[in-house]
């Protein structure tokens, strides 16, 4: 029991350190609209967001490696230990998957679709389009870089062009890092982006590097503009040399 408590404390401290590290990477956003030179504004935008995006991707890469090890061991007949079961349960909760103690191998296989990196090029391109390179009121007022919605009255900002019968608002975030973290969870969890996750898994299976130009094909459901939105994302990635 003492060993289990020690493991849990170590995990908690590591999690706190990880959160603190992310906080160190990103402060309140600058006034991007005040940067009148477009090239300078884009550089400031990328310089501001990229460290936090890279940090989250590093965390996901490390978690995924742990998951791969657990899954590989289970396939070889080695049952996960207490710490590994705790990890699987934590990830299942994060991605809204059922945790059943007698079906951990199935859970681990499902988690491999969700627990993975998102190409920095894709994240930057979406942030640029959704926030008009950081100049939108959704960033300036609500730290929302990705146009994330919420559906409780007063949870965010009412879009100017919202239809009369629509109920959604553009969500307020306490901090920019909350917006980025929620975006990562949304892409890796929401059913609307299952196609993207499957495309990512196929890319992994083929031994290829993840590419934003490739994975944005799974983002048609992110915008009502569908394929036109995907085309715009690719144009942003290419024109700004994000990859």
GIMOTA-V155070 format. One record per run of one state. SS is the DSSP state (2 for helix, 1 for strand, 0 for the rest). FROM is the first residue (numbers start at 1). TO is the last residue. If there is no record, write none. Layout:
# GIMOTA-V155070
ss=SS from=FROM to=TO
ss=SS from=FROM to=TO
This chain:
# GIMOTA-V155070
ss=0 from=1 to=1
ss=2 from=2 to=25
ss=0 from=26 to=31
ss=2 from=32 to=34
ss=0 from=35 to=37
ss=2 from=38 to=75
ss=0 from=76 to=81
ss=2 from=82 to=94
ss=0 from=95 to=103
ss=2 from=104 to=114
ss=0 from=115 to=119
ss=2 from=120 to=131
ss=0 from=132 to=136
ss=2 from=137 to=142
ss=0 from=143 to=148
ss=1 from=149 to=150
ss=0 from=151 to=155
ss=1 from=156 to=157
ss=0 from=158 to=168
ss=1 from=169 to=171
ss=0 from=172 to=175
ss=2 from=176 to=189
ss=0 from=190 to=190
ss=2 from=191 to=205
ss=0 from=206 to=211
ss=2 from=212 to=222
ss=0 from=223 to=226
ss=2 from=227 to=239
ss=0 from=240 to=243
